[in-house]
Amino acid sequence: SIDQGKPVLIENMGESIDAVIMPVVSRNTIKRGNKRVFKLGDKEITLNNAFKLFMQTKLSNPHYPPEIQAECTIINFTVTQDGLEDQILFLVVKLERPDLARKKTELITQQNEFKVTLAQL
């Protein structure tokens, strides 16, 4: 699927990610000529830019390491009233004050980078 550009769904993930797929999750590619390849085990697989990896868990509040959180977009589908209010508020702020919305996004990105740096120390 990686070389064909097809999406892959891994269901029922736990709180750990198998080391075999870590190069894909972390987008750790090697440039070979004008192509990018993943090294999975002893094989090299050419990356098609249309490839997408989706990981799904049934855990209500999974705790992934900061380096995983920095590499992935985590979507929490457990909806609460507070969560919906936060999402709607963000959309309103984005329309009314795009500068504040950008600042919030920058701060969240910076916080995730700090978590990764802290984990590396």
C-alpha positions, 0 to 999 in steps of 0.5 A, spaced: 500 500 500 505 504 501 508 504 494 501 504 491 498 510 494 493 506 498 490 508 505 492 503 510 487 502 517 490 499 523 485 498 528 485 496 535 491 500 537 494 499 544 498 505 547 504 502 544 506 502 537 510 496 534 517 498 532 516 495 525 512 500 523 515 506 527 519 508 520 512 509 517 509 513 523 515 518 524 515 519 516 523 516 516 524 516 509 531 515 505 532 519 499 534 514 493 535 518 486 528 522 486 524 517 490 523 516 497 523 510 500 522 507 507 526 501 510 522 496 513 526 490 516 531 489 511 526 491 505 526 498 502 519 500 500 518 506 495 513 511 498 507 514 494 505 521 496 498 519 496 499 514 501 496 515 508 496 511 515 490 511 519 491 508 526 484 507 530 484 505 538 478 503 542 482 506 548 478 512 551 484 516 553 490 513 550 497 516 552 502 516 547 509 518 548 510 525 546 514 523 540 508 519 537 504 525 538 508 530 535 508 526 528 501 524 528 494 528 528 490 525 534 483 525 533 479 524 540 472 522 537 469 521 545 465 528 545 463 532 551 460 538 552 466 542 554 470 539 548 464 541 543 464 548 546 472 549 545 471 547 538 466 552 536 469 557 540 475 556 536 471 556 530 468 563 532 475 566 534 478 563 527 473 567 524 473 573 528 480 574 530 484 569 525 491 572 529 489 569 535 487 563 532 494 562 529 497 564 535 494 558 539 496 554 533 503 556 534 503 555 542 500 548 541 505 546 536 511 549 540 508 545 546 508 539 543 515 540 541 517 542 548 514 535 550 518 531 545 525 535 547 523 533 554 522 526 553 529 526 549 532 529 555 
